[in-house]
Amino acid sequence: MVKECMVYDRVTVDNSGIVFNWAWARPVLGLEESNQVQQLIGLIDSLVPTSGKDRWCSKYDPNGIFSVASIKRILSAANRISPERAFEWNNWVPKKVGIVAWRAEMERMPTKNALAIRNIPVLDQMCVLCGEYVETCDHIFVLCHHAQTAWQNIAAWCKLPPVVAFGINDLLTLHEVSSGSRKKKKAIHAVVLVTFWSIWKMRNDAVFRQRIPNAMKMLDEIKSMAYLWVKNRSKEATLTWEEWSRFSFGG
């Protein structure tokens, strides 16, 4: 066939409907090719061609215009189970920071235990930070004594009661049970997300660079990184480092 031909070179419309003007390279088609042609004709038999310009149309919108809202309506109408609690994002920190906590809550981080479950060879599933328990998301972010030290340091800095967490969800809701203004709660939430990100970074440094975990150094990194992100991504441009260091934020 002539691969560079146009549709109107091969298709015409008369009173009887669509007429195909084939120009086969081989004058006689085999059985398989003939069947495929008949299937093609059957698929487009009900097609009503127009002389207008081709355009993409969405069958889920009356006007044929694709929109996210139309897809949301379809998904909302479907029988699906809504989660008991949706993950809360925070625009005061970059998405890459929140994604760590989001994946950790679902146990979707590439921990040693998760890799082993996926049949990826792992010589040692023990936590690289403490070496005492199997490395899972709950252990790395909640139960490991390095993580517990980090959370107690964060609680002292943010003027929170000592953190008692039995799971990742308890940490992600710390700001909800804290006192103070809405801005202060959002700042605490931002710090929590940065802490998740920093704990995972510390874990990776230990795995890939053989660095010794340092809780105080990590706290300094959390303070400085969270300060830069909160100051530049929120409307608190006047927030000073001294205020942030005392966590005198939004009341």
JODA-V735294 format. One record per backbone hydrogen bond with DSSP energy under -1.0 kcal/mol. CO is the residue of the C=O (numbers start at 1). NH is the residue of the N-H. E is the energy in kcal/mol with one decimal. If there is no record, write none. Layout:
CO:NH:E
CO:NH:E
This chain:
2:5:-1.4
7:10:-1.5
7:11:-1.8
10:21:-3.7
12:19:-3.4
14:17:-1.5
17:14:-2.5
19:12:-2.6
30:34:-2.5
31:35:-2.3
32:36:-2.1
33:37:-2.3
34:38:-2.3
35:39:-2.3
36:40:-2.4
37:41:-2.6
38:42:-2.3
39:43:-2.0
40:44:-1.8
44:47:-1.4
58:61:-1.2
61:64:-1.8
64:58:-1.5
67:71:-1.3
68:72:-2.4
69:73:-2.1
70:74:-1.6
71:75:-2.5
72:76:-2.6
73:77:-1.6
78:80:-1.3
90:93:-1.5
94:97:-1.1
94:98:-1.6
95:99:-2.5
98:102:-2.5
99:103:-2.8
100:104:-2.3
101:105:-2.4
103:108:-3.2
104:107:-1.5
109:111:-2.5
111:115:-2.4
112:116:-2.2
113:117:-2.1
114:118:-1.3
115:120:-2.5
116:119:-1.8
125:135:-3.2
127:131:-1.6
133:127:-3.3
135:113:-2.0
136:140:-2.8
137:141:-2.5
138:142:-1.6
138:143:-1.9
139:144:-3.1
144:148:-2.6
145:149:-2.0
146:150:-1.9
147:151:-2.5
148:152:-2.2
149:153:-2.1
150:154:-2.2
151:155:-2.5
152:156:-2.2
153:157:-2.2
154:158:-2.8
155:160:-3.3
168:172:-2.0
171:174:-1.4
173:177:-1.0
181:185:-2.1
182:186:-2.2
183:187:-2.2
184:188:-2.4
185:189:-2.3
186:190:-2.3
187:191:-2.3
188:192:-2.4
189:193:-2.2
190:194:-2.3
191:195:-2.2
192:196:-2.1
193:197:-2.1
194:198:-2.5
195:199:-2.7
196:200:-2.1
197:201:-1.9
198:202:-2.6
199:203:-2.3
200:204:-2.5
201:205:-2.4
202:206:-1.8
203:207:-2.0
204:208:-3.1
205:209:-1.5
205:211:-1.8
214:218:-2.1
215:219:-2.0
216:220:-2.0
217:221:-2.0
218:222:-2.6
219:223:-2.5
220:224:-2.3
221:225:-2.8
222:226:-2.4
223:227:-2.0
224:228:-2.1
225:229:-2.3
226:230:-2.9
227:231:-2.6
228:232:-1.7
229:233:-2.1
230:234:-1.8
236:239:-1.6
240:244:-2.3
241:245:-2.7
242:246:-1.4
243:248:-2.4
247:249:-1.5
